[in-house]
Amino acid sequence: MTQIIWLAPDNTRFPPVERALADPDGLLAAGGDLSPTRLIQAYRNGIFPWFDESQPILWWSPDPRCILKPEQLHVSRSLRKLMRQQRLRVSLNTCFSAVIDACAAPRSGANGTWISTEMQQAYLRLHQQGVAHSIEVWQQEQLVGGLYGLAIGKTFFGESMFSRISNASKIGFVTLVEQLKRWDYALIDCQIHSEHLKSLGAGEVPRSEFIELLNRNIDRPQSHCWEFTS
């Protein structure tokens, strides 16, 4: 019987993703910490943390994997029309802490949040190192939507998004993907399927295919600055 691996505090290496459980789908390991070194190592290997405050740190690599290639982005006619009206403004990396706070806030129909204070602090450290980034959506001077994630090589790993008005997170996501396409990114890791992501062009692929795409793009150099304001 396959069992999850407990990670030693002084070892940031992960077991192969093929050892992840089928039930629950993708659970690979537990323990360790949320240090920048371990987190970057996890994402580079197609692994991400997801747990609540009652659990140890849990590490996942589900099969299949939800991804989006920038050229497959789908923008509905109504959303494109809304974006042309320019009622909302989009920026990058202007208030990472506010975005992750908003993503961690309780949501309707949800019981608590997985973005604990510990998680917020861990991703803030990655932001300070230039690895984690936020996308903000503004209505005048009010933050109404956004998302955050990691950029390693030419891969963007999406983590969470929020909306305070209709379509705000979609506008932020579409603006980000279009910018990533201009920067020649090849892959956006969406982790787990949702109808929201599917409507924007994301789809599921076998984990083996995701890992192959990841390995081809994770070490490609970035030659751009993370700056943008629409």
SEBATI-308847 format. One record per residue (C-alpha): residue number from 1; x, y, z. Coordinates in steps of 0.001 Angstrom, whole numbers, plus 500000, padded with zeros to 6 digits. Example, Ala and Ser with C-alpha at 12.3 -4.5 7.8 and 13.67 -1.06 7.14 Angstrom:
BEGIN
num:1 xx:512300 yy:495500 zz:507800
num:2 xx:513670 yy:498940 zz:507140
# end
This chain:
BEGIN
num:1 xx:500000 yy:500000 zz:500000
num:2 xx:501415 yy:503371 zz:498942
num:3 xx:501875 yy:505865 zz:501755
num:4 xx:502718 yy:509541 zz:501765
num:5 xx:506282 yy:510571 zz:502540
num:6 xx:507099 yy:512632 zz:505649
num:7 xx:509632 yy:515322 zz:504795
num:8 xx:512581 yy:515951 zz:507069
num:9 xx:513064 yy:519578 zz:508177
num:10 xx:516632 yy:519654 zz:506854
num:11 xx:515941 yy:518070 zz:503441
num:12 xx:514158 yy:520070 zz:500719
num:13 xx:514081 yy:517222 zz:498196
num:14 xx:510714 yy:515725 zz:497221
num:15 xx:509841 yy:512184 zz:496185
num:16 xx:508953 yy:511623 zz:492501
num:17 xx:505439 yy:512823 zz:491669
num:18 xx:504605 yy:509338 zz:490375
num:19 xx:504455 yy:508271 zz:494015
num:20 xx:501475 yy:510542 zz:494708
num:21 xx:498305 yy:508848 zz:495890
num:22 xx:495320 yy:508317 zz:493633
num:23 xx:492987 yy:508836 zz:496604
num:24 xx:493072 yy:511586 zz:497660
num:25 xx:494184 yy:512538 zz:494179
num:26 xx:497734 yy:513814 zz:494124
num:27 xx:498671 yy:513743 zz:497793
num:28 xx:502409 yy:513150 zz:497754
num:29 xx:504049 yy:514208 zz:501006
num:30 xx:503552 yy:515901 zz:504369
num:31 xx:505663 yy:517945 zz:506727
num:32 xx:508689 yy:520052 zz:506022
num:33 xx:508264 yy:523805 zz:506015
num:34 xx:507291 yy:526714 zz:503776
num:35 xx:510761 yy:528152 zz:503314
num:36 xx:511444 yy:529856 zz:499965
num:37 xx:513945 yy:527131 zz:499058
num:38 xx:511458 yy:524310 zz:499651
num:39 xx:508573 yy:526106 zz:497928
num:40 xx:510614 yy:526863 zz:494816
num:41 xx:511859 yy:523287 zz:494724
num:42 xx:508267 yy:522056 zz:494989
num:43 xx:506958 yy:524157 zz:492111
num:44 xx:509929 yy:523294 zz:489936
num:45 xx:508889 yy:519646 zz:490320
num:46 xx:505162 yy:520138 zz:489746
num:47 xx:504223 yy:520076 zz:493438
num:48 xx:502316 yy:522634 zz:495515
num:49 xx:501199 yy:522962 zz:499168
num:50 xx:497519 yy:522873 zz:500110
num:51 xx:496273 yy:522335 zz:503650
num:52 xx:494243 yy:523955 zz:506384
num:53 xx:495342 yy:525033 zz:509849
num:54 xx:494196 yy:521746 zz:511439
num:55 xx:496544 yy:519703 zz:509221
num:56 xx:500287 yy:519352 zz:508761
num:57 xx:501724 yy:520898 zz:505600
num:58 xx:500478 yy:518729 zz:502727
num:59 xx:502109 yy:518594 zz:499284
num:60 xx:500184 yy:517699 zz:496113
num:61 xx:500700 yy:516787 zz:492473
num:62 xx:497297 yy:515776 zz:491060
num:63 xx:496705 yy:513705 zz:487934
num:64 xx:495300 yy:515026 zz:485639
num:65 xx:496587 yy:518603 zz:485915
num:66 xx:494694 yy:521728 zz:484883
num:67 xx:496810 yy:523981 zz:482656
num:68 xx:496452 yy:526812 zz:480177
num:69 xx:498768 yy:527509 zz:477265
num:70 xx:498637 yy:531271 zz:476601
num:71 xx:497685 yy:530789 zz:472942
num:72 xx:494615 yy:528797 zz:474059
num:73 xx:493156 yy:531646 zz:476126
num:74 xx:489441 yy:532062 zz:475438
num:75 xx:487838 yy:535463 zz:475956
num:76 xx:484097 yy:535669 zz:475444
num:77 xx:482684 yy:538464 zz:473306
num:78 xx:480936 yy:539987 zz:476302
num:79 xx:484106 yy:539973 zz:478416
num:80 xx:486164 yy:541484 zz:475585
num:81 xx:483550 yy:544220 zz:475199
num:82 xx:483695 yy:544915 zz:478932
num:83 xx:487499 yy:545167 zz:478802
num:84 xx:487343 yy:547633 zz:475911
num:85 xx:485166 yy:549922 zz:477998
num:86 xx:488171 yy:550396 zz:480321
num:87 xx:486076 yy:550845 zz:483428
num:88 xx:488593 yy:548783 zz:485359
num:89 xx:492365 yy:549264 zz:485535
num:90 xx:494861 yy:546402 zz:485888
num:91 xx:498314 yy:546576 zz:487468
num:92 xx:501080 yy:544175 zz:488495
num:93 xx:502888 yy:543987 zz:491822
num:94 xx:501532 yy:547193 zz:493327
num:95 xx:499986 yy:545667 zz:496486
num:96 xx:500816 yy:541977 zz:496850
num:97 xx:499860 yy:541864 zz:500547
num:98 xx:496397 yy:543291 zz:499879
num:99 xx:495772 yy:540763 zz:497104
num:100 xx:496748 yy:537730 zz:499156
num:101 xx:494727 yy:539076 zz:502104
num:102 xx:491683 yy:539339 zz:499847
num:103 xx:492237 yy:535836 zz:498456
num:104 xx:492396 yy:534523 zz:502036
num:105 xx:489170 yy:536213 zz:503131
num:106 xx:486135 yy:533975 zz:503874
num:107 xx:483932 yy:533304 zz:500864
num:108 xx:480261 yy:532613 zz:500523
num:109 xx:479543 yy:528915 zz:500997
num:110 xx:483100 yy:528144 zz:502136
num:111 xx:484149 yy:526930 zz:505559
num:112 xx:487339 yy:528785 zz:506445
num:113 xx:490342 yy:529304 zz:504180
num:114 xx:493446 yy:527329 zz:503236
num:115 xx:495476 yy:530535 zz:502867
num:116 xx:496566 yy:530721 zz:506483
num:117 xx:498725 yy:533431 zz:508015
num:118 xx:501667 yy:531044 zz:507654
num:119 xx:500949 yy:530658 zz:503937
num:120 xx:500567 yy:534397 zz:503452
num:121 xx:503905 yy:535077 zz:505094
num:122 xx:505595 yy:532373 zz:503002
num:123 xx:504371 yy:533822 zz:499700
num:124 xx:505169 yy:537353 zz:500820
num:125 xx:508783 yy:536203 zz:501253
num:126 xx:508703 yy:534805 zz:497716
num:127 xx:507315 yy:538121 zz:496484
num:128 xx:510158 yy:539966 zz:498181
num:129 xx:512551 yy:537662 zz:496322
num:130 xx:510905 yy:538465 zz:492979
num:131 xx:509377 yy:535015 zz:492528
num:132 xx:505724 yy:535574 zz:493538
num:133 xx:503642 yy:538245 zz:491818
num:134 xx:500238 yy:539846 zz:492147
num:135 xx:497791 yy:541158 zz:489576
num:136 xx:495444 yy:543876 zz:490802
num:137 xx:492149 yy:545051 zz:489316
num:138 xx:490983 yy:548543 zz:490268
num:139 xx:487716 yy:550445 zz:490011
num:140 xx:488993 yy:553994 zz:490322
num:141 xx:491122 yy:553694 zz:493485
num:142 xx:489343 yy:550657 zz:494970
num:143 xx:490836 yy:547158 zz:494723
num:144 xx:488012 yy:545018 zz:493339
num:145 xx:489780 yy:541879 zz:492119
num:146 xx:493064 yy:540164 zz:491527
num:147 xx:495180 yy:537052 zz:491729
num:148 xx:498662 yy:535926 zz:492689
num:149 xx:501106 yy:533216 zz:491725
num:150 xx:504731 yy:532339 zz:491023
num:151 xx:506842 yy:532825 zz:487915
num:152 xx:509768 yy:530434 zz:487421
num:153 xx:511424 yy:530252 zz:484044
num:154 xx:508693 yy:530698 zz:481446
num:155 xx:506023 yy:529045 zz:483609
num:156 xx:503461 yy:530872 zz:485729
num:157 xx:501915 yy:528970 zz:488642
num:158 xx:498527 yy:530417 zz:489543
num:159 xx:497571 yy:530191 zz:493204
num:160 xx:494335 yy:532033 zz:493993
num:161 xx:492092 yy:534831 zz:492757
num:162 xx:489272 yy:536968 zz:494118
num:163 xx:486503 yy:539265 zz:492858
num:164 xx:484540 yy:541917 zz:494679
num:165 xx:482543 yy:542837 zz:491579
num:166 xx:481427 yy:540730 zz:488636
num:167 xx:484173 yy:539658 zz:486193
num:168 xx:487002 yy:541432 zz:488034
num:169 xx:489147 yy:538315 zz:488481
num:170 xx:488505 yy:537280 zz:484869
num:171 xx:489713 yy:540658 zz:483614
num:172 xx:492816 yy:540365 zz:485789
num:173 xx:493506 yy:536823 zz:484580
num:174 xx:492994 yy:537631 zz:480891
num:175 xx:495247 yy:540687 zz:481143
num:176 xx:497931 yy:538591 zz:482821
num:177 xx:497752 yy:535776 zz:480253
num:178 xx:497950 yy:538213 zz:477348
num:179 xx:500999 yy:539824 zz:478952
num:180 xx:502595 yy:536419 zz:479578
num:181 xx:502078 yy:535583 zz:475910
num:182 xx:503939 yy:538753 zz:474918
num:183 xx:506735 yy:537666 zz:477279
num:184 xx:506839 yy:534256 zz:475545
num:185 xx:505597 yy:532177 zz:478478
num:186 xx:504616 yy:528678 zz:477428
num:187 xx:502637 yy:527352 zz:480378
num:188 xx:500246 yy:528470 zz:483095
num:189 xx:499668 yy:525931 zz:485852
num:190 xx:496074 yy:526190 zz:487062
num:191 xx:496482 yy:523150 zz:489357
num:192 xx:492886 yy:521931 zz:489720
num:193 xx:489999 yy:522116 zz:487250
num:194 xx:487181 yy:524576 zz:487778
num:195 xx:484378 yy:525779 zz:485502
num:196 xx:485688 yy:529336 zz:485959
num:197 xx:489087 yy:528360 zz:484514
num:198 xx:487530 yy:526149 zz:481841
num:199 xx:485537 yy:529138 zz:480553
num:200 xx:488866 yy:530932 zz:479974
num:201 xx:490405 yy:528102 zz:477972
num:202 xx:492085 yy:525967 zz:480631
num:203 xx:491909 yy:522201 zz:480356
num:204 xx:493212 yy:519013 zz:481932
num:205 xx:496201 yy:517021 zz:480745
num:206 xx:497851 yy:513894 zz:482182
num:207 xx:500365 yy:514713 zz:484900
num:208 xx:503133 yy:513169 zz:482788
num:209 xx:502393 yy:515646 zz:479985
num:210 xx:502352 yy:518535 zz:482447
num:211 xx:505725 yy:517495 zz:483874
num:212 xx:507181 yy:517265 zz:480374
num:213 xx:505967 yy:520786 zz:479540
num:214 xx:507225 yy:522040 zz:482878
num:215 xx:510697 yy:520569 zz:482390
num:216 xx:510978 yy:522218 zz:478966
num:217 xx:510177 yy:525672 zz:480314
num:218 xx:511212 yy:525869 zz:483973
num:219 xx:514814 yy:526917 zz:483243
num:220 xx:514164 yy:529293 zz:480359
num:221 xx:515484 yy:532732 zz:481345
num:222 xx:513228 yy:535705 zz:482053
num:223 xx:514321 yy:538884 zz:480293
num:224 xx:511425 yy:541134 zz:481311
num:225 xx:510483 yy:543258 zz:484304
num:226 xx:507299 yy:542539 zz:486217
num:227 xx:505768 yy:545930 zz:485578
num:228 xx:502497 yy:546752 zz:483854
num:229 xx:499570 yy:549136 zz:484225
num:230 xx:496622 yy:549153 zz:481824
# end
